Amino acid sequence: MSTSLADELAATAPLSVSAAGRTALADLAAQDAAVRRMTRRIWELAEPGLTEVASARVLTDHLRAAGFDVETGVAGFPSAFVATWGSAGPEIGFSCEYDATPGETQDHLPHPAARPGRRAGFTDLHNGIGTASAAAAVALARTLERHGLPGRIRVLGTPAEKLCVGKPFLARDGHLDGPDAYVAWHPRAYTTVELDDGPGIQTGTVLTFAGRTAYSARPWDGASALDALVLTDVLLRYLRDTIPAALRASVSRVVTDGGLHPTSVPGSSQAWFIERATTLEGLDVVHDRLLRAARGAATALDVEVTEQRVSGTRPWLPNHTMAAAGWRGLRRAGAPRFAGEDKEFGRAVLREVGRPAVADPFDEELTPPANRAGRDFAGGADDVTEYCWHAPTVRLYVAHGLAGPHLPNWARSAFTGGGSAHTTVATAARAMALTALDLLEDPAVLTAAASERAERVAIAGAVAPRIPAGAPTPVAAVGMPPFVTAHLLAGSGLDVAAVTG
């Protein structure tokens, strides 16, 4: 990193806003009520990944009304979309996410309390990520039109981010190709831009075991697929000790098929595994251990096992030119400023989790990128990394929730349905719009970003999308996982109590 770039990324003083930037900010102010409604509406819908069709429609309706052309159902996902605007000039891409997490039922209250009827929710403001991106895209389009500036816009609606499913499939099918740059964002406890660390990467593998059914009083007549799955878990626990700690690897799973009836030896079983590491080589090690465990269990219990890849992300590819543009966007937008009632809500949560109720519970400052605040997520995974293999990418982080150490999930969820969530979303929209204008008003920035990306790809080696050609989407490949079935059943109007008592 050059001295001049290091100095720029260390500066936090506000920057002046161009005439076009002021137009974009005015347009976002005019969208403010709509943005608040969209964020709240997606919070109310709380649709889990792979089911978030109505949530996507909230965003596509807003984009269509602003003159965007919208294609839905892309890459085999009913909840995925591509929205485009403009016909000439460099193209800027924005990223929308809107999936809820099953089981996170917290209401907007400063103490643990499930919202009645809620089956899924948001721990990290996914109800606002797509809203801010769509609002920024609309403001940018209107600004380019008013000022006669060249530029095109692409907005990608990417389902099931929590599973890292949507973007890898969109990448495989070519929907990430074309833009000259991507501007993305995510809520964190601080406000900064991603520099070198980036999120971790993951592979999603569904293992399906096929045995032989039998009356469970005569188990020797069958071959239990469920026992093979359980044995896989046991073997994997021992094999974890053979994975070097430096890989920061982890494996988690949910059972999607544990048998159909307790009086039958299960002839089938299935589990969805998430394998994480910081490098592709690390993922290879983790996957090797998983398959060793599964094949060993299958052999021991005389069943068959097959694997299906349903997600696969690529490593973060830094771009300092883009990071600097994003940092300028944040300096022009400013850090979020939270209302007094939201701060009191934050203090109430602090008291509930046993921490001091400080006067300023939120982070209202800019954190220089060189501080590497994003290292706190280095062991996690996020499919935003897909974008940087198709165009120079910047990821902004905007403060949401309480400053300080990690909170329990209920506390994180409590902030996603209130006023502080809108403050974060509105700040992110301003910063993204101003970042995009920085790129379009100074073509030299885009040229430098493209050159830097080409150099980094040459050093790292190109990495193709990790979803195999022709591989079906998760629901098509492995059937409906329980969280999808539960969501559809809840919305069906069926009187479950009439059946179950």
C-alpha positions in Angstrom: 0.0 0.0 0.0 1.4 3.4 -1.0 2.0 6.1 1.6 -0.6 8.4 0.0 -3.2 5.6 0.1 -2.4 4.7 3.7 -2.8 8.4 4.7 -6.2 8.6 2.9 -7.5 5.5 4.6 -6.4 6.8 8.0 -8.2 10.2 7.5 -11.6 10.6 9.1 -12.4 14.2 8.4 -15.6 14.9 6.4 -15.2 15.5 2.6 -17.1 17.9 0.4 -20.0 16.6 -1.7 -20.3 17.3 -5.4 -23.3 18.8 -7.0 -24.3 15.4 -8.2 -23.8 14.0 -4.8 -26.1 16.6 -3.3 -28.7 15.6 -5.8 -28.4 11.9 -4.7 -28.6 12.8 -1.0 -31.8 14.9 -1.7 -33.3 12.0 -3.6 -32.5 9.6 -0.7 -34.2 12.1 1.7 -37.3 12.0 -0.5 -37.2 8.1 -0.5 -36.8 8.0 3.3 -40.3 7.1 4.2 -40.4 4.4 1.5 -37.1 3.0 2.7 -38.4 2.8 6.3 -41.6 1.0 5.1 -39.6 -1.5 3.0 -37.2 -2.3 5.8 -40.1 -2.9 8.2 -42.1 -4.9 5.7 -39.3 -7.3 5.0 -38.8 -7.6 8.8 -42.5 -8.5 9.2 -42.4 -11.0 6.3 -39.3 -12.7 7.8 -39.0 -15.2 5.0 -36.2 -17.8 5.3 -33.7 -18.2 2.6 -35.0 -20.0 -0.6 -38.5 -18.8 0.2 -38.1 -15.0 0.3 -40.3 -14.3 -2.8 -42.5 -11.6 -1.2 -39.5 -9.9 0.3 -37.8 -9.7 -3.1 -41.0 -8.3 -4.5 -40.9 -5.4 -2.0 -37.6 -4.4 -3.6 -38.4 -5.1 -7.3 -41.7 -3.0 -7.0 -39.6 -0.1 -5.8 -37.0 -0.5 -8.6 -39.7 -0.9 -11.3 -41.4 2.2 -10.1 -38.1 4.1 -10.6 -37.8 2.9 -14.2 -35.6 -0.2 -13.8 -36.1 -3.3 -16.0 -36.5 -6.3 -13.7 -36.0 -10.0 -14.5 -37.2 -12.4 -11.8 -36.6 -16.1 -11.2 -33.0 -16.0 -12.4 -30.5 -18.9 -11.8 -33.4 -21.1 -10.9 -34.5 -19.2 -7.7 -38.0 -17.7 -7.6 -36.7 -15.1 -5.1 -33.7 -14.0 -7.2 -33.7 -11.0 -9.6 -31.6 -8.8 -11.8 -32.7 -5.1 -12.2 -31.0 -2.9 -14.8 -31.0 0.8 -15.7 -29.3 2.8 -18.4 -27.8 2.1 -21.8 -24.4 3.8 -21.9 -21.3 4.3 -19.8 -19.7 2.2 -17.0 -21.9 -0.1 -15.0 -22.1 -0.1 -11.2 -23.5 -3.2 -9.5 -25.4 -3.2 -6.2 -26.2 -6.3 -4.0 -29.5 -7.0 -2.3 -30.0 -9.6 0.5 -33.3 -10.2 2.3 -33.3 -13.7 3.8 -34.4 -14.4 7.4 -32.9 -17.0 9.7 -35.2 -19.8 10.9 -35.7 -19.9 14.7 -34.8 -16.3 15.4 -38.2 -15.2 16.7 -37.2 -12.1 18.9 -39.5 -9.2 18.9 -38.4 -5.5 19.0 -38.1 -5.5 22.8 -35.1 -5.0 25.0 -35.4 -8.3 26.7 -35.8 -11.9 25.4 -39.3 -12.2 24.0 -40.5 -14.1 21.0 -42.9 -12.3 18.6 -46.2 -14.3 18.5 -46.4 -16.3 15.3 -42.9 -15.6 14.2 -40.8 -18.5 12.9 -37.8 -16.7 11.5 -36.1 -13.4 12.0 -33.0 -11.3 11.5 -29.9 -11.2 13.6 -27.9 -8.8 11.4 -30.4 -6.6 9.6 -30.8 -8.6 6.3 -34.2 -6.9 6.2 -32.3 -3.7 5.4 -29.4 -4.8 3.2 -31.5 -5.0 0.1 -33.5 -1.9 1.0 -30.4 0.3 1.3 -29.0 -1.0 -1.9 -32.2 -0.6 -3.9 -32.6 3.0 -2.6 -29.0 3.9 -3.5 -29.5 2.5 -7.0 -32.6 4.5 -7.5 -31.0 7.7 -6.2 -28.0 7.1 -8.5 -30.2 6.6 -11.5 -32.1 9.8 -11.0 -28.9 11.7 -10.3 -27.2 10.4 -13.5 -30.3 11.4 -15.5 -30.6 14.8 -14.0 -26.9 15.7 -14.4 -26.5 14.0 -17.8 -23.8 11.7 -16.6 -23.0 8.4 -18.3 -23.6 5.3 -16.3 -25.5 2.1 -16.1 -26.7 0.3 -13.0 -27.3 -3.4 -12.1 -29.0 -4.5 -8.9 -28.7 -8.2 -8.0 -31.3 -9.8 -5.8 -29.4 -12.7 -4.2 -31.4 -15.3 -2.1 -30.3 -17.3 0.9 -27.1 -15.4 1.8 -27.0 -17.1 5.2 -26.5 -20.3 3.3 -24.1 -18.7 0.8 -26.3 -20.1 -1.9 -27.5 -17.2 -4.1 -24.4 -15.5 -5.4 -22.5 -18.6 -6.3 -25.4 -19.8 -8.5 -25.8 -16.4 -10.0 -22.1 -16.3 -10.7 -22.1 -19.7 -12.4 -25.0 -18.6 -14.7 -23.2 -15.4 -15.7 -25.3 -12.8 -13.9 -22.3 -11.3 -12.1 -20.5 -10.7 -15.4 -20.6 -7.2 -16.9 -20.4 -4.5 -14.2 -17.3 -2.4 -14.0 -17.5 -2.3 -10.2 -19.6 -3.6 -7.3 -20.6 -1.6 -4.2 -21.9 -3.7 -1.4 -22.5 -3.2 2.3 -23.3 -5.1 5.5 -24.2 -4.0 9.1 -21.5 -4.4 11.8 -20.9 -2.9 15.2 -18.6 -0.3 13.5 -18.5 1.9 10.4 -15.6 1.2 8.0 -14.7 -0.5 4.7 -13.2 -4.0 4.2 -9.6 -3.9 3.3 -7.5 -7.0 3.2 -9.0 -9.6 5.5 -12.4 -10.3 4.1 -14.9 -12.9 5.2 -14.0 -16.6 5.3 -15.2 -19.0 2.6 -17.4 -22.1 2.7 -18.7 -25.2 1.0 -22.3 -26.5 1.5 -22.5 -30.2 1.1 -25.7 -32.3 1.3 -25.0 -36.0 2.2 -27.7 -38.5 1.4 -27.6 -42.0 2.8 -29.6 -44.8 1.3 -30.2 -48.0 3.3 -33.0 -50.6 3.5 -36.2 -50.1 5.4 -37.4 -52.8 7.8 -39.7 -53.2 10.7 -37.8 -51.7 13.6 -38.5 -54.8 15.8 -36.4 -56.7 13.2 -33.6 -54.2 12.5 -31.3 -57.0 11.2 -33.5 -57.1 8.1 -32.7 -53.5 7.2 -29.8 -51.1 7.0 -30.3 -47.9 8.9 -29.4 -44.8 6.9 -30.0 -42.8 10.0 -27.4 -44.8 12.0 -24.9 -44.1 9.2 -25.6 -40.3 9.5 -25.1 -40.5 13.3 -21.9 -42.4 12.9 -20.7 -39.8 10.4 -21.1 -37.2 13.1 -19.2 -39.3 15.6 -16.3 -40.0 13.2 -16.1 -36.4 12.2 -15.7 -35.3 15.8 -12.5 -37.4 16.1 -11.3 -36.3 12.6 -11.6 -32.6 13.6 -8.4 -33.0 15.6 -6.6 -33.7 12.4 -7.5 -30.3 10.9 -4.8 -27.7 11.6 -6.0 -24.9 13.9 -4.4 -22.3 11.6 -7.1 -23.0 9.0 -9.8 -21.6 11.3 -12.0 -24.4 10.1 -15.4 -25.4 11.3 -18.2 -27.8 10.3 -21.8 -27.5 11.2 -24.9 -29.3 10.0 -28.6 -29.7 10.2 -30.4 -33.0 9.6 -32.9 -32.6 6.8 -34.2 -36.2 6.8 -34.0 -38.3 9.9 -36.4 -41.1 8.9 -40.1 -41.1 8.4 -41.6 -43.2 11.2 -40.3 -44.6 14.5 -41.5 -48.1 13.8 -39.4 -48.4 10.6 -35.7 -48.7 10.2 -34.9 -45.5 8.2 -34.1 -46.3 4.6 -33.0 -42.8 3.9 -31.4 -39.9 5.8 -29.8 -36.6 4.9 -27.9 -33.8 6.4 -26.8 -30.4 5.1 -23.2 -29.6 6.1 -21.5 -26.2 6.1 -17.7 -26.4 5.9 -15.8 -23.2 6.6 -12.1 -22.2 6.3 -10.0 -19.2 5.4 -8.5 -20.7 2.2 -9.6 -23.0 -0.6 -6.8 -25.4 0.4 -8.3 -25.4 3.9 -11.7 -26.2 2.6 -10.2 -29.1 0.7 -8.9 -30.5 4.0 -12.2 -30.0 5.7 -14.1 -31.7 2.9 -11.7 -34.6 2.9 -12.4 -35.3 6.5 -16.2 -35.0 6.0 -16.1 -37.5 3.2 -13.8 -39.9 5.0 -16.3 -39.9 7.9 -19.3 -40.4 5.6 -17.8 -43.1 3.5 -16.4 -45.0 6.5 -19.8 -44.9 8.2 -21.6 -46.0 5.0 -19.2 -48.9 4.6 -19.6 -50.0 8.2 -23.4 -50.0 8.1 -23.8 -51.3 4.5 -25.5 -48.2 3.1 -24.8 -46.0 0.1 -23.9 -42.3 0.5 -24.0 -39.6 -2.2 -22.9 -35.9 -2.0 -24.4 -32.8 -3.6 -22.7 -29.4 -3.5 -25.3 -26.7 -2.9 -23.0 -23.8 -2.1 -19.4 -22.8 -2.6 -17.7 -19.4 -2.2 -14.4 -18.0 -3.3 -11.8 -16.0 -1.2 -11.9 -12.3 -0.8 -9.9 -10.4 -3.4 -8.8 -7.1 -1.9 -8.9 -3.9 -4.0 -7.4 -0.9 -2.3 -8.5 1.5 -5.0 -12.1 0.5 -4.3 -11.6 0.6 -0.6 -10.4 4.2 -0.9 -13.5 5.1 -3.0 -15.8 3.5 -0.4 -13.9 5.3 2.4 -14.5 8.6 0.7 -18.2 7.7 0.3 -18.4 7.0 4.1 -16.5 10.2 4.9 -19.0 12.2 2.8 -22.0 10.3 4.2 -20.8 10.4 7.8 -21.2 7.8 10.5 -24.8 7.1 11.6 -26.3 9.3 14.3 -28.8 7.5 16.5 -31.9 9.0 18.1 -32.3 9.4 21.8 -35.0 6.9 22.1 -32.9 4.3 20.2 -30.0 4.9 22.6 -32.3 4.4 25.6 -33.4 1.1 24.0 -29.7 0.2 23.6 -29.1 1.0 27.3 -32.0 -1.3 28.3 -30.5 -4.1 26.3 -27.1 -3.5 27.9 -28.7 -3.8 31.3 -30.5 -7.0 30.3 -27.2 -8.7 29.2 -25.4 -7.5 32.3 -23.2 -4.8 30.8 -22.9 -1.2 32.0 -25.6 1.1 30.5 -23.2 3.6 28.9 -24.4 7.0 27.6 -23.5 6.1 24.0 -24.3 2.5 23.3 -23.8 2.7 19.6 -20.7 3.5 17.6 -21.1 6.9 16.0 -17.6 7.3 14.6 -15.8 6.2 11.5 -13.2 3.4 12.1 -10.2 3.7 9.7 -9.9 0.6 7.5 -6.3 0.1 8.6 -7.6 -0.8 12.1 -8.8 -4.1 10.5 -12.0 -4.1 12.6 -13.4 -6.8 10.2 -11.1 -9.4 11.6 -13.8 -10.2 14.1 -15.6 -12.1 11.3 -12.6 -13.8 9.6 -13.8 -17.2 10.8 -17.3 -16.7 9.3 -18.4 -17.0 5.7 -20.3 -14.7 3.3 -20.9 -15.0 -0.4 -20.2 -11.3 -1.0 -16.7 -12.6 -2.0 -18.2 -13.8 -5.3 -18.4 -10.3 -6.7 -14.7 -9.5 -6.6 -13.9 -12.3 -9.0 -16.1 -10.6 -11.6 -15.3 -6.9 -11.0 -13.5 -4.6 -8.5 -15.5 -4.7 -5.3 -15.8 -2.6 -2.2 -17.8 -3.6 0.9 -18.9 -0.9 3.3 -19.7 -1.7 7.0 -22.1 0.6 8.8 -22.7 0.5 12.6 -25.8 -1.4 13.7 -26.6 -2.7 17.2 -24.5 -2.2 20.2 -20.8 -1.3 20.1 -18.5 -3.7 21.9 -18.4 -7.5 22.3 -20.6 -9.9 20.5 -24.2 -10.1 21.7 -26.5 -13.1 22.1 -28.8 -13.6 19.1 -32.0 -12.3 20.8 -30.2 -9.0 21.5 -28.9 -8.7 18.0 -32.4 -9.4 16.6 -34.0 -6.9 18.9 -32.5 -4.0 17.0 -33.5 -5.1 13.5 -37.1 -4.0 13.8 -36.7 -0.6 15.3 -35.6 3.0 14.6 -31.9 2.3 14.9 -32.2 -0.1 12.0 -33.5 2.6 9.8 -30.7 4.9 10.8 -28.1 2.3 9.7 -29.9 1.6 6.5 -30.3 5.3 5.5 -26.6 5.8 6.3 -25.6 2.9 4.1 -27.7 4.1 1.2 -26.1 7.5 1.3 -22.6 6.0 1.5 -23.2 3.6 -1.4 -24.7 6.3 -3.7 -21.8 8.6 -3.0 -19.3 5.8 -3.5 -20.9 5.0 -6.9 -20.8 8.6 -7.9 -17.1 8.8 -6.9 -16.5 6.0 -9.4 -18.5 7.5 -12.2 -17.5 11.1 -11.9 -13.8 10.2 -12.0 -13.2 7.5 -14.6 -9.6 7.2 -13.5 -10.7 5.6 -10.3 -12.5 2.8 -12.2 -9.4 2.4 -14.5 -7.1 2.1 -11.5 -9.5 -0.4 -9.7 -9.6 -2.6 -12.9 -5.8 -2.5 -13.2 -5.4 -3.5 -9.5 -7.9 -6.3 -9.8 -6.1 -7.7 -12.9 -2.8 -7.7 -11.1 -4.2 -9.4 -8.0 -5.9 -12.1 -10.2 -2.7 -12.7 -12.0 -0.9 -13.3 -8.7 -3.6 -15.3 -7.0 -4.7 -17.2 -10.1 -8.2 -17.0 -11.5 -10.8 -19.0 -9.6 -13.9 -20.1 -11.4 -17.4 -20.3 -9.8 -17.5 -23.4 -7.5 -21.0 -24.5 -8.4 -20.7 -27.3 -11.0 -22.3 -26.7 -14.4 -25.8 -28.1 -14.5 -26.0 -28.6 -10.7 -29.6 -27.9 -9.5 -30.5 -25.5 -6.8 -30.7 -26.8 -3.3 -34.5 -27.4 -3.2 -34.4 -29.0 -6.6 -31.3 -31.1 -5.6 -32.2 -32.4 -2.2 -35.9 -31.7 -1.6 -37.4 -29.2 0.7 -35.4 -28.8 4.0 -37.5 -28.6 7.1 -37.2 -24.8 7.5 -38.7 -24.4 4.0 -41.5 -26.8 4.6 -42.3 -25.2 8.0 -42.5 -21.7 6.4 -44.8 -22.9 3.6 -47.0 -24.7 6.0 -47.3 -21.7 8.3 -48.4 -19.6 5.3 -50.8 -22.1 3.9 -53.8 -21.3 6.1 -54.0 -25.0 7.1 -55.5 -25.5 10.6 -52.7 -27.5 12.0 -54.4 -27.7 15.4 -57.4 -29.4 13.8 -55.0 -32.2 12.9 -52.6 -32.3 15.8 -55.0 -31.4 18.6 
